[in-house]
Amino acid sequence: MSDVNVKQPEKLNVSKDMFEIVGKDEMNYDKIVRPSLTYWADAWRRLKENKLAIMSIIILIIVVAMAFIGPHLRPWAYDDQDFSVINKGPDSVHWFGTDDLGRDLFVRCWEGAKISLFIALISTIINVTIGIIYGGISGYLGGKTDMIMMRIVEIIYSIPELLWVILLMVVIGQGLGTIILAISITGWGGMARIVRGQILQIKQMEYVLAAKTLGADTSRIITKHLVPNTMGPIIINLTFQVPGAIFTEAMLSYIGLGLPEPIASWGTLAQRGTRMLLIHPYQLLFPALLISITMLAFNILGDGLRDSLDPRLRK
């Protein structure tokens, strides 16, 4: 068997100087490509990606803007009566038509939006404030204090809301303040329970124990450490309480316990429109449509906030 001469490959002289880095900067190897985001900045970033939530925000801005601008777009006041145009359908003059007293429904609907949104926002702010304070104290102190405070909430919940309204109207009388007080007197219990549950979880965290060790008093721990870390659930619950208050005001007005005439709210307009439902359905259509659109926008926004504020969904 003959020997086979195998040719050895030539040795190549390769050095790092023969290579060039393309598309990279040697000085920026350690540079962070994506900047660090805070919790709220990341929540806003994810909320902007939710098209339905952004659309709901736009709708709510339009509704609020029209509540202030709408009544001034027509030459009549919300209580102006013109018996020559009684129960007139929508046309180029009266865009939403008129009611049984000849009042322009376009003006009254947007004047009603101002009243209904005012009632909803004020009562919600009162509910949230009382609920945060009450639930924060109950959850932080715990023990017998927590048990007594929660039993009080259950007692308040056991009394029907309609009974509270009737009692208040007997004592105070019908009016804007009575409805706000009636919605606020029982509405804070749900917020108090949510805050209490969050506080019971958070108060065992290391930074709370560190604050106690450094001598921080109870009020500072609640306001500086516990409540700020429960803002996510609080904001979500707030967006659901506003449509609830709008619906409650509409329900009270619908059964005759709302605002007195000639004050306009969505509830009073819907209540008057029901009388004409079979003859002039447009008188119920427009206020009911505004109530539905506003409540739907708040609920979709609440769902979007719940998704964006959930820390488990951060990427």
C-alpha positions in Angstrom: 0.0 0.0 0.0 1.6 3.3 -1.1 2.0 6.2 1.2 -0.4 9.1 0.7 1.1 12.6 1.0 -1.4 14.8 2.9 -0.9 18.5 2.3 -1.0 20.4 5.5 -3.1 23.7 5.4 -1.1 26.8 5.5 -1.2 28.7 8.7 -3.1 32.0 8.5 -2.0 35.0 10.3 -5.3 36.4 11.8 -5.3 39.3 14.2 -8.1 41.4 15.8 -7.0 44.4 13.8 -8.4 42.7 10.7 -11.9 42.9 12.0 -14.2 45.9 12.3 -17.3 46.2 14.6 -20.3 47.1 12.4 -23.4 48.7 13.8 -22.1 48.9 17.4 -20.3 51.6 19.3 -17.6 50.2 21.6 -18.1 53.1 24.0 -21.8 52.3 24.5 -21.6 48.6 25.3 -22.9 49.2 28.9 -25.5 51.8 27.9 -29.1 50.9 28.9 -31.1 50.8 25.8 -34.5 51.1 27.5 -34.7 53.8 30.2 -36.0 52.8 33.6 -39.7 53.6 34.1 -41.5 54.4 37.3 -44.6 52.5 38.3 -46.9 55.3 37.2 -45.0 56.0 34.0 -45.2 52.3 33.0 -48.9 52.2 33.9 -49.5 55.2 31.6 -47.5 53.6 28.8 -49.7 50.5 29.0 -52.9 52.5 29.3 -52.0 54.3 26.1 -51.8 51.0 24.3 -55.4 50.2 25.3 -57.3 51.9 22.4 -60.7 51.4 24.1 -59.6 53.1 27.3 -58.2 56.0 25.4 -61.4 56.3 23.4 -63.3 56.3 26.7 -61.1 59.1 28.0 -61.9 61.1 24.8 -65.6 60.5 25.1 -65.6 61.6 28.8 -63.7 64.8 27.9 -66.2 65.6 25.2 -69.1 65.0 27.6 -67.6 67.2 30.3 -66.8 69.9 27.8 -70.3 69.8 26.4 -71.8 70.1 29.9 -70.3 73.5 30.1 -70.4 74.6 26.4 -73.6 72.9 25.3 -76.2 75.0 27.1 -74.7 78.1 25.5 -74.9 76.8 21.9 -78.6 77.6 21.8 -80.3 80.9 22.5 -82.5 79.5 25.3 -82.1 78.8 29.0 -82.8 75.4 30.4 -86.0 76.6 32.0 -87.3 78.8 29.2 -90.9 77.7 28.2 -92.4 78.3 24.8 -95.9 76.8 24.5 -96.0 77.3 20.7 -93.5 74.4 20.3 -94.7 71.9 22.8 -93.6 68.3 22.2 -91.9 69.3 19.0 -89.6 66.6 17.5 -85.9 67.2 16.7 -85.3 69.6 13.8 -82.8 72.3 12.7 -84.0 74.7 15.4 -84.5 72.4 18.4 -81.8 69.7 17.8 -83.1 67.3 20.5 -86.7 68.5 20.3 -88.8 70.1 23.1 -90.7 68.7 26.1 -94.3 69.1 27.2 -93.6 72.6 28.4 -91.8 73.7 25.2 -88.3 73.7 26.8 -85.4 72.9 24.5 -84.1 69.4 25.3 -80.7 69.9 23.9 -80.0 72.7 26.4 -81.7 70.7 29.2 -79.7 67.5 28.4 -76.4 69.3 28.7 -77.5 71.3 31.7 -78.5 68.0 33.2 -75.1 66.6 32.4 -73.5 69.3 34.5 -75.8 68.6 37.4 -75.5 64.8 37.2 -71.7 64.8 36.8 -71.4 67.3 39.7 -73.4 65.0 42.0 -71.4 62.0 40.9 -68.0 63.6 41.3 -68.7 65.3 44.7 -70.3 62.2 46.2 -67.4 60.0 44.9 -64.8 62.3 46.3 -66.6 62.2 49.7 -66.9 58.4 49.5 -63.2 57.9 48.6 -62.0 60.3 51.3 -64.0 58.7 54.1 -63.2 55.2 52.8 -59.5 55.8 52.7 -59.3 57.3 56.2 -61.7 54.7 57.7 -60.2 51.7 56.0 -56.7 52.8 56.5 -57.2 53.2 60.3 -59.1 50.0 60.6 -56.5 47.9 58.6 -53.5 49.4 60.3 -54.7 49.2 63.9 -56.3 45.7 63.5 -57.5 43.7 66.4 -60.6 44.7 68.3 -60.6 48.2 66.7 -60.7 46.6 63.2 -63.5 44.3 64.3 -65.7 47.1 65.7 -65.1 49.4 62.8 -66.0 46.7 60.3 -69.2 45.8 62.2 -70.2 49.5 61.9 -69.8 49.3 58.2 -71.9 46.1 58.1 -74.7 47.8 60.1 -74.7 50.8 57.7 -74.9 48.4 54.7 -77.8 46.5 56.3 -80.1 49.6 56.0 -81.4 50.0 52.4 -80.2 53.1 50.6 -83.7 54.1 49.6 -84.6 54.3 53.3 -81.7 56.6 54.0 -82.9 58.8 51.1 -86.5 59.0 52.4 -85.4 59.8 56.0 -83.1 62.5 54.7 -85.7 64.1 52.5 -88.2 64.1 55.4 -85.6 65.9 57.6 -83.8 68.1 55.1 -86.1 68.2 52.1 -85.5 67.7 48.4 -82.4 69.2 46.9 -79.0 68.8 45.5 -77.3 68.5 48.9 -79.8 65.8 50.0 -79.0 63.6 47.0 -75.2 64.0 47.5 -75.6 63.2 51.2 -77.8 60.2 50.5 -75.3 58.7 48.0 -72.3 59.5 50.3 -73.7 58.2 53.5 -73.5 54.6 52.4 -71.2 54.6 49.4 -67.9 54.8 51.3 -68.2 51.3 52.8 -66.9 49.5 49.7 -63.9 51.8 49.5 -63.2 51.3 53.2 -63.1 47.5 52.7 -60.8 47.7 49.7 -58.3 50.0 51.5 -58.5 47.8 54.7 -57.7 44.7 52.7 -54.7 46.4 51.0 -53.4 47.8 54.3 -53.5 44.4 56.0 -51.2 43.1 53.3 -48.9 46.0 53.1 -48.4 46.8 56.8 -46.2 43.6 57.1 -43.7 44.8 54.5 -40.1 45.6 55.4 -40.3 49.3 54.7 -43.2 49.7 57.0 -41.4 47.9 59.8 -38.3 50.1 59.1 -40.5 53.2 59.4 -41.8 51.9 62.8 -38.2 51.2 63.9 -37.1 54.7 63.0 -39.9 56.1 65.2 -42.5 57.2 62.6 -46.0 57.8 64.2 -49.1 56.1 63.0 -50.5 59.0 60.9 -47.2 59.3 59.0 -47.0 55.6 58.3 -50.6 55.6 57.0 -50.3 58.7 54.8 -46.7 58.3 53.6 -46.2 54.6 53.2 -49.5 52.7 53.3 -52.1 54.8 51.4 -49.7 55.7 48.5 -49.1 52.0 47.8 -52.9 51.3 47.6 -53.5 54.0 45.0 -53.9 51.5 42.2 -57.0 49.8 43.6 -58.3 53.2 44.9 -58.2 54.8 41.4 -59.8 51.7 39.8 -62.7 51.7 42.4 -63.1 55.5 41.9 -63.8 55.0 38.2 -66.4 52.5 39.0 -68.1 54.6 41.7 -68.7 57.6 39.4 -71.1 55.7 37.0 -72.7 54.1 40.1 -73.4 57.5 41.5 -74.8 58.7 38.1 -77.1 55.7 38.0 -78.2 56.2 41.7 -79.1 59.8 41.0 -81.0 58.8 37.9 -82.9 56.1 39.8 -83.8 58.4 42.6 -85.1 61.0 40.1 -86.9 58.3 38.2 -89.0 57.3 41.3 -89.7 60.9 42.2 -87.1 61.4 44.9 -84.7 63.5 42.8 -84.3 67.2 42.2 -87.3 69.5 42.1 -88.5 71.2 39.0 -87.3 73.1 37.0 -83.8 71.9 37.8 -82.6 69.5 35.1 -80.6 66.3 35.6 -80.3 63.2 33.5 -82.5 61.4 36.0 -85.3 64.0 36.0 -85.2 64.2 32.2 -85.5 60.4 31.9 -88.3 60.4 34.4 -90.3 63.0 32.4 -89.4 61.3 29.1 -90.9 58.0 30.4 -94.3 59.6 30.5 -94.1 60.4 26.8 -92.4 57.1 25.7 -95.2 55.8 23.6 -96.1 59.2 22.0 -92.8 61.1 21.9 -89.9 58.5 22.5 -87.2 61.0 21.6 -87.8 62.7 25.0 -86.4 59.6 26.8 -84.0 58.6 24.0 -81.5 61.5 24.4 -81.0 61.5 28.2 -81.0 57.7 28.4 -78.4 57.6 25.6 -76.2 60.2 27.4 -76.4 58.2 30.7 -75.6 54.9 28.9 -72.6 56.4 27.0 -71.1 58.0 30.1 -71.5 54.9 32.3 -70.1 52.7 29.5 -67.1 55.0 29.1 -66.3 55.0 32.8 -66.6 51.2 33.0 -64.3 50.7 30.1 -61.8 53.2 31.5 -62.0 51.3 34.8 -61.2 48.0 33.1 -58.2 49.7 31.3 -56.9 51.1 34.5 -57.2 47.8 36.2 -55.1 46.2 33.6 -52.5 49.0 33.4 -52.1 49.4 37.2 -51.7 45.7 37.9 -48.0 45.3 38.8 -48.0 41.6 37.7 -48.5 42.7 34.1 -45.4 44.9 33.9 -42.9 44.0 31.2 
